[in-house]
Every structure is written in C-alpha cells, then in structure tokens.
Amino acid sequence: MNKEIKTDLALEQKVESLLAQMTLDEKIGQMTQVRHFDDITIDEIKTKFIGSIIHTQGPTPGNDAAEWQAKFTELQKLALSTRLGIPMFFGVDAVHGQNTYAGATIFPHNIGLGAANNPKLVEDAAAITAIEARATGFNWVFSPCVAIPYNEKWGRVYEAFSESTDIITELTIASVRGHQGLPGQPVSLIATAKHFIGDGATDFGVEGGNTTLSQEEVYERLLPPYRAAVEAGVGSVMASFNSLNGVPMHAHRTMITDVLKGSLKFEGIVVSDWKAYSRFGGTDVINAGVDVVMAVEGDFNMYVDGVRNGVLSGIIPQERIDDAVRRILRQKFRIGLFENPFPDATLISKIGIQAHRDVARQAVRESLVLLKNKNSVLPLKKNAKIVVVGEFADNSGLQSGGWTVNWQGMTENYAGATTILEGIRKFSKGEVVYNKDGSGNDDADIAVIVVGETPYAEFFGDIGGVMNKYQLTLTEAHQTLIDTYAWKGIKTVVVFISGRPLVVTKQLEQVDAFVAAWFPGSEGVGIAEVLFGEYDFKGKLPHSWPKSEEDYQGKYGPNFWDGSIEPLFPIGFGLRYNESGKK
Ligand code: BGC
C-alpha cells in the first residue's frame, strides 16, 4: 500500500487561487450542508453559497433515478450560477448499497460482510454502491462505518464489520478502494469513514453516550481503521455523536485537529453529524476542526450567523475557516466536479442490474454463519416437504435491517428484492408450505423457521435505551414459533436475522440447525442457495457470541477483551458442511 500521501501540487494551486477570491460568506456557504427540502429556500442555495446537500430520511428527490438526477441538476445549476460557480456535493447514507433508493442493489449490512471477511467482496460491493449512488445523483457517500462495537446493546452494531480491529482495518481499506478507487487514481465520488471516534465503545452501549477509554486503548484499538482509511485516500471522516472521556467528539480538538489532521495527515473533509452545531457547542465545533456541518432541521440560520459572528469577533480564527474551505475545494477538484458537475445519465441503467445483484447474493452466501447442524439436517433435501415459518421468511423489509429505503428500514417488501421463502421455493423440488404464524403443517419433514430483530437504526435499536423496544433475547412470539415445531418433533432449522449476537443459548439446544444470517439485504435467494447445499457455508462469526443475559451486565456488556467472560462461541467460529459434525 502507498503509505505516502502525495500532494498534487497543480490541484493545490487551483485550491489556493479559488480560496483567495472568496468572501467570508462564500466560505461559510461551502462549510454548510443542508437537505434539499425544509432547511433552506431554493433561493438560498445561491444567496448563501451552499456547498453541499444531504439526502436522507424525508421526501425523495423524485420518483425515479432520472427525476433524482434532474432535481440535483437543477440545484447544481443554481450553485453554478453564483459569482464563483463552485459546484455542490450531494451526499447520501449509502451504507449497504444505495439504500435510500428502492430498486437499488442492497448488500448485507457490514456485520454480514465482516462474517464473510472477504476484502475483494467488500471492494466489489463498495464499487457497485458507488455506481448506484452516482446513478441517483450523488458524489459523496457517508460510508463505511468503521466503528468497533464493544457492547451488543448498541443499536448500530450491524453497521460495523466486526469487533476485531484487524478485520475492520482490512475491510476499511477494501471499502475505501471500492468506493473511490486506488490512491492516486481518478476519483468520482468520495467515501466517509465514520464516526470518529469511539462511537461503538460507549459505556453500556448507548448511542451518542460517553466513551471512557484510556488514550492507549483509543490509539491501539480504535484508531487503526482511520489510519488505514486515510492512507487509502478517504475523502472524508465524520465526527461522532459520542463524547470521549467527557469531551464531545465534535468539540474534541486534540483528536480531530492534532491526531486526525496532524499525526495521521488527513487532508480530506471532517464532516459533522446531524445538527452537530446546536448539539455540541456551536463555534467549538468549528474550532475543534470540523469543516462541513450538517446544518439541518432548524440549525441553518443559527449556524451561518454563528460562524460569521465567530469569525468577525475573533472567536474562530480566519485560518480555521481557510483550512476547512481548502479541504472542501480539494475534494471537489479531486473528483473533477468543476469539469463534470452534473450526474451521469448513462449510469441510470446500471441500478439494480443482475451483475450487481449477483455480487450481493455472493455476499449473502458468504455472510451466513452455521452455528449448529445436528445429524447434518442441512443441507435441505431437495425433495423434502418443507414448512417455512414466520413473517421474516417472506418479507424483504424485515430481512434487511435499518437504513433500507427508510432510515428505520421497512417492514414490508421493497422493489427488486427477493425473500428467503422465494429462494427456498426456487431451489426446492418438493413441496414448500409457507406458514406465517406457525399453525398447522404437522406432516412436514423439516421446518425452516425465520426469526430475528425487526429493523432499527441508531438509538432506536439500543437495548435498554430511550426507546426501549429491543431485547437481548428472542421475542415471545418468535420463541413460540420455535417451541411449536420443536414440540411437534419436526426437524427444525432456525435462520436468525439480526444486527448482532443475542442470547439464543436455549434455542440452540432446542433446534437441529441454526444459521446466523445478519441482515442480508435484497438478495434473500442467497440464503436458500446455501441451505440447499449449492454452496458451502463460509462465514465466520465477526463477534464473540454471548451465552447469557448476565454477560451483558458490565459497562462494555459482553466484554471479551479481558477474558473475564467466556463466550458461547468465540469470534471466528463457523461450521462448514464438511465438518459440521465436529462441534
Ligand atoms: C447518523 C450518521 C448519518 C447522518 C446523516 C446521523 O444521525 O449518525 O451515520 O450519516 O445521520 O443521515
């Protein structure tokens, strides 16, 4: 890997000459990110020199990709009509495919990619995500999440590849390469390593909570993926909602300016997270080293006025503003935005194409972890009578987790996706009965019971958090499904859809086979291919798997770091068909 981050002198000259012409208001505009609705009037794109637009939850820019592109073209024209004509970035949370667009290829969430632990696959998935993001008008994605979860109670465990720093570091490099290409090569979109730093290590797994770690732990465990992302040329890093030893990360000048921009030599953009200006101390956020602020949901005027007054009164040094704008312009020149400011219409035909779905399906297959296979009940026999049980079996929304079309995901099918049941029907040569609520069908040879966690994102998914909707164990309804078939004496296979390991010790004893399937995304068929033995299991646990609820009591929940808790399965565990008797 190219460890020297090379400076492109010609590009730097362009940055300096543009910067020299800019007024304070034009500079603050570049440092501002808003949504394409609500936050600003259309006219303010011009009058406030807006530098970037974010699309996330809320009205879509149009009904189809052509309309999305048209919307962003219209907004871009406004930016180009300003005095200096600096084009805008369009950013999106494409965290497992271009997941804000129904019809895009949706990959397994990162935890599944961590189970597959195949850098080439992660690179391919990221390259496809970049194409489909660009096809819908974007040139900036807020991915990959390079968090290192310490506590399975955290609602964002699935956004991270693994609990292992080494796995995350390697897959981060692959992801940045896939999104952006190799360092030094032409780039058409920038990726974002997030959330800097300590997002997954908060006390008791609270989203946006406080992370109490020593400097040594932060450097040794949490920093390596960022170092790797910077060396791979990542265009941006997002600051995190959490505090580190009491200091909000958005206001943490030591970590952002001294460590990330200083020691790690990061030359890209530090972008804030949602509404960070009002949440984390106003001008302190800018002074800590944040370059672009998501000034959304009512923050816009306060932010722009606050930064302006901060500079005029000397609270924010002019040099800090210039550093921010330099970084923004550098990335805009780097992706050729001045020459090609508009979306590429030829990419629209690539959204959700078979070749992309084939890679997502490969990712599903490789992400599956076989935890039990008593008497080799798997692979399923093609001529067996199979009863498929539970609403998760035939619902692509439920199988995909949060950040799927909507921020909090979907509980019904979405465009282009296939369900697990569809996959089973495709590969079976016998009778397949679907039994959503688990009643009847006593004469089946085998039951495939699909249970798990309904979709959630961010703090909604914290266990024991403010929303208090999720739990460490299966829901009663899902437990009943398993009990029903276990008592009938029918052979049982559980496919477990979840964003994290939960306590399933009892269920593992009850059933004949157990597959951890994470949140597979749009290609449900990939699960059936492995269940029927068309492919062997390849996935290995990306997390240690806790055995009891007591394991979660401590500050770091199931804290396996110090060896005081023995997991039910260690990280790296996963059976294959040809060795499934060995456990
Ligand atoms: C999340 C980020 C995301 C941002 C923009 C925040 O709430 O923490 O991961 O990129 O929203 O949607």
Residues whose N, C-alpha, C, O or C-beta is under 5 A from the ligand:
A	BS01	BGC	T56 D93 F142 D273 W274
